[in-house]
Amino acid sequence: MVDNRALDGRVAIVTGAGRGIGAGIALGFAEAGADVVLAARNEEQLTEVAAQIRDLGRRATVVPINLFKEDPAALVEAAVADYGRLDVVVNNVGGAMPKPFLETSVKDLAGAFAFNVGSAHALNLAAVPKMLENDGRGSIINITSSITQHPGRGFLAYGTVKAALAHYTRMAAQDLSPRIRVNGIAPGTIRTPSLEYVAADDGMRAQIESKTPMRRLGAPDDIAAAAVFLAGDASSYLTGKILEVDGGLVAANVVVPIPDL
């Protein structure tokens, strides 16, 4: 059941791949034998990740792109042009800054939805026809968040759109089965560059760790391991599901200091 080359011969697109969770997933895929199309806005970061992938003996294509504004079909075209196929898509790009309720405008909510859900759907629309040309082992993985299960103050926009992406995952799984599987990963608090301020603040880190049953922050490798599983044949009977890779959370472990109204 354990196969260290579980993704041999497969080609994956990973968005938000310049650092953090996206970079971790891309490197995990390469270690498992896949070639990877790397997408993000920062070309320098992508180039660094691509070099690490090549050091692992796999191929990498760098596509600098702003998926909030640009057509994701370019990623599919790059995969087919460079590798002749497409098997896996990871929709990792997304996010929204915490804000108090009365400062969260309709425009904020709509923008967060477009960035987190709309960009994923646009890439999937472009990718699915090419994935269908293969052997029925296609896998789409959407990165959601533990905030969809454990709401917290200040995360109205982020939590709402990530919950939408989670249900999009379930709905798309129905539409694309049995040829393409669609699953999601809901990370907890993962130590990425965007959360370095947490890691650097001993008091804040200790508070978060104390509220996490596993008593530590997550690492990109924790998410990458789940992604490799969902991309490969070991999860061939799994679709429409969200894996909660969150250290065992049963409540929110990050508190934004927003006072009562």
Steps between C-alpha positions, in 0.01 A plus 500: 500500500794737555649630175769767517459561125122524512484773236751371246417620151238749611487872441360747752413868513544665840387859553645724767812288464765760575512438874319349797238233444514521119876460487479212749241320287700553180813354661300212646365419155850506354627266771215264406602507133288774340600785271352830610374824347557770762273805509518816710557872458861503619728357230809504721333281762373261233848472352641400838236228543560378144872464574421284803269283289772451239742404775255219579531376142162625379398770254340833585342777293475851641196709405482841670131592508249701701201269512280780632539676165650266240368199307603172670478319166866596460586247772323219318665598174840492669439153644394358165775678304780393734382156614220391266240438770334623820399278791476709818389854582554659842303819561704651781499870418261710709455689822335804659617728779315500834269798554226602743146435379412866440818551299435200272331644193300319235793569269734327746276194506459489123874541446582222744252271327647576157856443624436179693213332317484668161869450427475130592199448276665684211807278519288187533294598196819527297657185645219246494484446120872418496475281809223301334740403222689281746421172674231605747746569782463877506498675837403855597599615849359821648669657803231624739552579871418379850313830544212342306441269797614722787383860447689788654443870537642712218501227235159570347618531139775238518294241685194550280683460170708205620176332610366567151811338352448197722145455374613573144732202550207274591288624210777477240579147617147398405521665160841357408475147640605236417770631263643775720508506878460829689606529864619768737744556783408723794826610662519623856762753609796425274842659548543684170667833415166678543487374860860566598378774733326226698808280516714796605268600786558247776181596685276483195655174381461343843135606515426346161691182580318462832166510315616241245471138617827407327669790686685639201455709188458303182769487230460517121618137488190399699280639224725366226466145633120527483521643148721215377246255642208674331684528169593133479333161466499436875196732519328365188172436688494847656319795343300796625675493838694754705802376697542705817875525552481728801668337798168377638323835540154502653485881530676801350855539631572846357333794673491835319469777762179659369289649782125460546284750310 
